[in-house]
Amino acid sequence: MAQGYVKAVDLPQVIPVFPLPGSILLPRGQLPLNIFEPRYLNMIDDAMAGERILGMIQPVGGPRRLPSLSAVGCAGRITSFAETSDGRYLVTLTGVARFRVASELPTQTPYRQVRATFAPFEADLVAPTGGEGFDRETFLGALKAYLERRQLEIDWETAEAAPQEALINSLSMALPFEGAEKQALLEAMTLSDRIAVLTALMRIDAAEPGDGDSPTPMQ
């Protein structure tokens, strides 16, 4: 979903950003958001009046009100919007392309804005084709071991039939990895790179001793 964005220069150079720990957006992925803070309600109002674009980005320490920002985020377009009776906004962002933060801009808006560089991630605007070389059986085996350790469930019929990019990106966004691990998935340059990172993360987690495991006695 590029909504007419063909090249990096087609995207807005200045975008509002929503710092949210432990959460990433990936191209063509969908991220539901429950917006209730006044500054972010204002951000959604302004985005809806414009190109409906905003950037999801992870904070990396600093004060809660004004944390430092990760170097890379992902811009999404608001593709679903609803307002609740208590004044919250329920929106869905659909990922367009990742960006690198060139600079944060001084602004009078209550939300933060950055100058975004999309050129390094221009390939995000075109969905990858094929899926050659993707060993789905091996990947699903690693996923099964990870989910069993975490006591999580997924729809296996969907996982077995989903297109490669949709499967990898949805799992990268949804699985409960740490913030730094999520960022590594976001910054993986290609889909093949992301598959490798995701598989490694799942295998490392599945190989860790469980909470109920007893240590091996020393001889």
N, C-alpha and C positions, 0 to 999 in steps of 0.2 A: 504494500500500500504506500505509494509515493505521492498520490494526489497531484500529479502533474510535475512533481520534482524529478527532473531528469539528470541534472548536474548539480554539483555542490553549490555553484553560484546561484542556483535557483532558490536556495533556502535562505531564510532571513539571517542576517549576520548578527543581530542582537536578539537574544531570546530570554524570557524569564526562566528561572530555574527553581525546581522544587527539591531541596535536599532531603532525602529520606534514607535513613540508615538501613542496611540489610535488604535494599530493594533495588533491582535494576530493570531496565527496559531494553529490549533488543529489537532490531529491525523486523517489522511485521508481527512482532509479538503484541499481545494485548494485556494491559495492566489496569485493573479496576482500582479506583481511588475514592475514598470517602473523605471529602474536604469539609472541614469545619472551622479551622482557624481563620479569623477575619482577614489576615494578610493574604492567605491563599484563596479565600473566596474572592477577594479583589483581583488576584492574579487570574483566576478562571474567568471572571467577568471581562477583563481586558483581553484575554486570549480569545474568548468567544466573539468579541467585537472585531477581532483582527483575523489572523491566519490560523487561529486555533492551535498554534504550535507552542509547546513548552518543553523544557529540558528536565529530565530526571537525572539526578546526580547524587552520589553518596557523600555525606560529610565525613571528614577524616580528622576528628578531634577539634579542640578549641571550645569556646563557650557555646552552650546549647542554643542561645538566641542567634549567634552569628558564627557557626562553625566554619572551619576551613573546608574547601571543596576539593573533591578528587579532580585529577587532571582531565579525565575523560567521562563523559556522560552520554546520554542518548536522547535525541529529540523525538517527541511523539506528537501526534495530532489528535485532538479531542474528536472522537468518532461516536461517542454516546454521552448524553448529558441529561440529568434529571435532578430536580430540586425536591427535597423532602419537606414535610410540613413543619419541621423544626429548623428549617433554614440551611441544612447541609446540602452540598452538591455531591451527587454520585456520578462520576465520570469514568469513561474508559478511554485510555490513551492507546493508540496504535503506533508502534515504533516506526519511525521514518529512517533515521540515520544517526549514527554516533557522531560525536563532535569532541574536539579538544578545546579546552578553555584557553582562549588567547589572553583574556583579561576580564576582570570583574569591573563593572562600570559603576561610578557613583550615580545614585538615582534618588529621586524623591518618592518613588513608589514604596509601599511597605514590604514588597517582595524584592528579591535580588535578581539582577540581570547580568548576563555575561556576553562578551563578544565571542562568538563560537566559530571555530574553524572546522568545516566539514570536509575539506579536501582530502585529508588522509583516509577518510572512510567513504569516499564517493561510491565505491563498489556496493555499499549497503543499499543504494537506491535500486539495484537490480537483484531480484531474487535469484539465488543460485539454482542451476538446472541439474538434472540428473541425480546422482547419488552414488556414482561409481566409486568403488573402493570402501564403501561404508559396510562394515561387517555388523549388520543389525543383530544377529544372533549373539555374538560376543558382547556387544554393547548392552543388550537386554539382560544378559547374564550378570554383568556388573551391576546393572540397575536393580535386579532382583535381590542380589546380596546386600546392597545398600539399603533397600527398603525393608528387608527383613530385619536387619540390625536396628533400624530406626522405628520399626513397627508402624510403617506407613503403607497405605494402599493406593493403587492407581487403577485406572481402567485399562487392563492389559490388551483388550481388543483394539482400543484406540492406539495404544503404544505400538502395537505390531503393524498397524495399517497407516499410521500418520506419515505424511511426507517428512523427509529427513530434517529439513530446516525447522519445520514446525515442532517436531519432537524434541530436537536438541535445544532450541531456544526456549520452549515452554518449560522444560525441565530445569534449564539453567536459571530461569526466573523464579520457579516455584519451589525448588528443593531448598531445605533450610541450611544452607551453607553460611559460614561466617562472612562478614563484610569484605574482608580482603580476598576471600575465595570468589565471592560474587564479582568483585572488581576484575579479578583475573579472567573470569569467564567473559565479562563485558569487553575487555581489552584484547582478547584473542583475535588476531587480525582476520582470519578466515574461518569458515565453518569447520573445516578439517581441524584447524588449531583448537577450536572450541570443543569439538568432540574429544580430542586428546586430553584437554584440560579437565573436562567433565568426567571422563572415564577414570582418569588418575585420581581425582578427588573422591569419587565413589569407592574406588578400590582401597584407597588409604583409609577411608572411614570404616569400610566393612572389615578391614583387617585389624582395626583397633580392638583391644580386649573389651568385652562387654562389662557393664556395671556389676554383673553377678559372677564374673569370672574370678576364680581363685588364682593367686600367684603360684607359679611353679616352685615347689620347695627346693631350696638349695641343697646340693649333695655335699 
